Amino acid sequence: MAGSKPSSAPPQRLGLTGSIGAGKSTVAALLRERGLRVLDADAQARLVTEEPETLARIGAAFPGTVRGGVLDRPALSAVAFADPVRLAELNAIVHPRVRARMAALEQQAAYAGARWVVQDIPLLFEGGLETGMDAVLVVDAPLELRVQRVMERSGFSREEVLARDARQTPAAEKRQKATVVIENGAGLPELEAQVDAALRALGIA
């Protein structure tokens, strides 16, 4: 399903995104189980922010957020997420490096014969990256359920979760832009059935 004979031809891209607490990571794991190559932008961002050159640029732009060669992520978040201008400044440092890593991983997938790759990108629409996708899968769930999930897993207050949600593209707009919407408000069996149906609808399964 996820591969064919080795080729350097670019695979098709399935963008995967969803609002905070929607369960995108669970869907990503289900896609991996079904043999798809999932490229995780968040994981690449973490690796990027461990690189000395990136740390030096972040430390210069956001004094006090890099200590002993290690990024203080809570301190950086507190500064960057409080101000859209500062957040854009951080993104200008990190995002080009993440995109380069994602492109390299996609090339590896192409040589391995993958017909499709999943680009798991939390801020897909915010970055205008949907234009480079062949299809977009949006994971969604009711707001109150999403808030509860994030509070339980991350220890955030309700206000903190809602503030982070408000900084993202509204869920309704994501749904409108999606090729397929996965509703993650029930249990795992229902979610798995929707993932399988989505892959069939997209011609991947």
C-alpha positions in Angstrom: 0.0 0.0 0.0 2.6 2.5 1.1 5.3 1.6 -1.4 6.2 0.2 -4.7 9.4 -0.4 -6.6 12.2 2.0 -5.6 12.0 5.3 -7.4 13.3 8.8 -7.0 10.0 10.2 -8.2 8.4 12.5 -5.6 5.8 10.7 -3.5 2.3 12.3 -3.1 1.8 14.2 0.1 -0.9 13.8 2.6 -1.0 16.7 5.0 -2.1 15.8 8.5 -3.2 18.5 10.9 -5.7 19.3 13.6 -6.5 21.7 16.4 -4.8 21.3 19.8 -6.2 18.2 21.6 -7.9 16.8 18.5 -5.8 13.6 18.6 -3.6 14.2 15.5 -0.8 12.1 17.1 -3.1 9.2 17.5 -4.1 9.3 13.9 -0.4 9.6 12.9 0.3 6.4 14.8 -2.6 4.6 13.1 -1.3 5.7 9.7 2.2 4.3 10.6 0.5 1.1 11.6 -1.0 0.9 8.1 2.4 1.2 6.4 2.6 4.9 5.6 5.7 6.9 6.1 4.9 9.7 8.5 7.2 12.8 8.6 6.7 14.6 12.0 7.4 18.3 11.7 7.3 18.7 15.5 10.0 16.0 16.0 12.1 17.7 13.4 11.6 21.0 15.1 12.9 19.5 18.4 16.0 18.3 16.6 16.5 21.6 14.9 16.4 23.4 18.2 19.2 21.2 19.5 21.6 22.3 16.7 24.3 24.7 17.9 23.7 27.2 15.1 20.0 27.3 15.7 20.5 27.7 19.5 22.9 30.5 18.9 20.4 32.4 16.8 17.6 31.8 19.3 19.8 32.8 22.2 20.6 36.1 20.4 17.0 36.8 19.5 15.6 35.7 22.8 18.1 36.4 25.6 17.9 34.1 28.6 16.2 31.2 26.8 19.4 29.2 26.1 21.4 28.2 29.1 24.5 26.1 28.9 23.8 25.2 25.3 20.3 23.9 26.2 17.1 25.5 25.1 14.7 26.4 27.9 11.5 25.6 26.1 9.0 26.9 28.7 10.9 30.2 28.8 11.0 30.5 25.1 7.3 29.6 24.8 6.4 32.3 27.4 8.1 35.0 25.4 7.3 33.9 21.8 3.7 32.9 22.2 2.8 36.1 24.1 3.6 38.3 21.0 2.7 37.4 17.4 5.7 39.5 16.2 8.1 37.5 18.4 6.5 34.3 17.4 7.1 35.2 13.7 10.7 36.0 14.6 11.1 32.5 16.1 9.4 30.8 13.2 11.7 32.6 10.8 14.7 31.0 12.5 13.2 27.5 13.0 10.8 26.8 10.1 13.3 27.0 7.2 15.5 24.4 8.9 12.5 22.2 9.6 11.4 22.4 6.0 14.8 21.4 4.8 14.8 18.3 7.1 11.3 17.4 6.0 12.4 17.6 2.3 15.4 15.4 3.0 13.2 12.8 4.7 10.7 12.9 1.8 13.6 12.3 -0.7 14.6 9.2 1.4 11.0 8.0 1.2 11.0 8.5 -2.5 14.2 6.4 -2.9 12.5 3.7 -0.7 9.6 3.6 -3.2 6.9 5.3 -1.2 3.9 6.4 -3.2 2.6 8.6 -0.4 4.2 10.3 2.6 2.2 11.9 5.4 3.4 15.4 6.4 2.4 15.7 10.0 2.3 19.5 10.5 0.4 21.0 13.4 0.4 24.5 11.8 -0.2 23.4 8.2 -2.8 26.0 7.4 -1.1 28.8 9.5 2.0 28.3 7.4 0.2 28.2 4.1 1.7 24.7 3.5 -1.6 23.1 2.4 -0.8 24.4 -1.1 2.0 21.8 -1.4 -0.2 18.9 -0.4 -2.0 16.5 -2.7 -4.6 15.9 0.0 -5.2 17.2 3.6 -6.5 15.1 6.5 -7.9 17.2 9.4 -8.5 15.6 12.8 -11.1 17.3 14.9 -13.1 16.9 18.1 -15.5 19.0 20.1 -13.9 22.0 21.8 -14.6 20.9 25.3 -13.2 17.5 24.8 -10.1 18.9 23.2 -9.6 21.3 26.2 -10.1 18.4 28.6 -7.5 16.3 26.8 -4.9 19.0 26.8 -5.5 19.9 30.5 -5.1 16.2 31.5 -2.0 15.5 29.4 -0.1 18.8 29.8 -1.3 20.3 33.1 -2.4 23.5 31.4 -5.2 25.6 32.8 -8.4 25.9 30.7 -7.5 29.5 29.9 -4.0 28.4 28.7 -5.5 25.8 26.4 -8.1 28.2 25.0 -5.4 30.9 24.4 -3.3 28.4 22.4 -6.3 27.2 20.5 -7.2 30.9 19.7 -3.8 31.4 18.1 -4.5 28.6 15.6 -6.7 28.6 12.5 -10.3 28.1 13.7 -11.4 24.4 13.6 -14.3 25.3 11.3 -12.0 26.8 8.8 -9.7 23.8 8.9 -12.7 21.6 8.3 -13.6 23.6 5.2 -10.1 23.4 3.8 -9.8 19.6 4.4 -10.0 16.9 1.8 -11.2 14.5 4.5 -12.2 15.2 8.2 -11.6 12.6 10.9 -14.0 13.0 13.8 -12.1 12.0 17.0 -14.9 12.3 19.6 -15.6 8.6 20.2 -13.4 5.6 20.9 -10.4 4.0 19.2 -12.4 1.5 17.1 -14.5 4.3 15.6 -11.3 6.3 14.9 -9.6 3.4 13.2 -12.7 2.8 11.0 -12.6 6.5 9.9 -8.9 6.3 9.2 -9.4 3.2 7.0 -12.3 4.9 5.2 -10.2 8.0 4.6 -7.4 6.0 3.0 -9.9 4.3 0.8 -11.5 7.6 -0.2 -8.1 9.0 -1.1 -7.0 6.0 -3.1 -4.2 5.2 -0.7 -5.5 1.9 0.7 
